[in-house]
């Protein structure tokens, strides 16, 4: 759900023409090679964590936390700041909150946490 909401929030301003013309050119700057490699590895880690979470594998919660930290480092280090409408920001907030709940659930709820405990194959 959060991936869909993030994608929608990134496209919301263009779809509904929510920004004034003077702000439309303020897009993120292009990324260099190392940042693109780091982003690709982080996305692969997020996909592996998502797969592990769907299968309730014991390593999935920790991998999800690591990839969330990597995304945070990427955003803070590459100055990925751009102007968006308040509707897009609200949608991004909901997507971030839903991802945070999914990351925290195995650590907060004992019932969900037990599903991730090692079990014989």
N, C-alpha and C positions, 0 to 999 in steps of 0.2 A: 504494500500500500504506500509506504513512504517513497519508494522509487518512482511510482506513478505520480505522486503529489509533487516531488521535486522536479520532475520533468515538466509537469503542467505549470508549475510556478515559474520555471525558466522561460516558458513560451507564452505566458498569460498576457504580458504587455504587448507583444507583437500581434497576438490574435485579436485582442479587443481594442488595440490602439489607445492604451491608457496613459502613455507618456507624452508630454508636449514635445514639439519638434526640436526644441533646443537641447533636449536630453537624449535623443535617440542615438547619437553617435558615441555615447559614453559606454562602451562595451569593455569587457575584460581584455587585458593586454595579451598578446600571443605568448605561449609558453616555450621555454627552451628545452633542449633534448633531455637533460637530466630530470627535469620536472615531468616531462611526458612519460619517461620511463618509470618514475616513482608513482605517477598517477595510474599507469597501466598495471603495475604490480599491486597497488592498493585495491584497484577494482577487481583484479583476480582474487585477492585475499577476501574481499567482501563477498564475491560470488561463492568462494569455497566456504566461508562462514555461513552464508545463507543456506547452502546445501547441507552443511553439518547441522545447522539448527533444525532444518526440516526432518533430518534423520535422528535427531536427539543424540548426536555424538558428543563425547565428553570434552573434546577440544574446541568445539564450536563457540561457546560463550567467550572464552579467552581470545580467540581469533577475531571475533566481532569487536571486542574492546580494542584490540591492537589496531585493526583497520580503521575504526572510528577515530582513534588517536592520530593515525597517519593522515586521514582526511583533514583533521584539524590542523596538523602541521603544514599540510599542503596549502590550505586556505590562508593561513597566517603568513607563510613564507613567500608566497607568490603574489601577494597583494591582489587577490581576486575580488576586488571591490568594484561594484558597478551600481548604477542607479536603477531602481525598479519601483514599481507602484506599490502602494500600501496593500493592495489586494494580493499581489505576488509575494510580498513579505509575509503577510498573514498565512498564505498557503505554505510558504517555506517553514514558518514556525510550526504549523500543524504537522508537516512532514518530519521535521526534526524531533518533535515531541513523540510522534508515533515510533520513530526509529529508536529513540531513547528508552521508551517503554519496552520495546522488544529486546533491547540490549540488557536492561536491568532485570527483567522478569525472572530469569533463572537464578539471580542472586537474591531477589526479594522474596519470591514465593518458594516455600519448601517443596510443594507438590510439583511445580515445574522444574525446580532444581534437581529433584530425584530422577526425573526423566532423562537427565543428561549424565547420570552416574554410569560408570563403565558396566557393561553387561556382556555376557558371553555371546559370541556370534552364532 
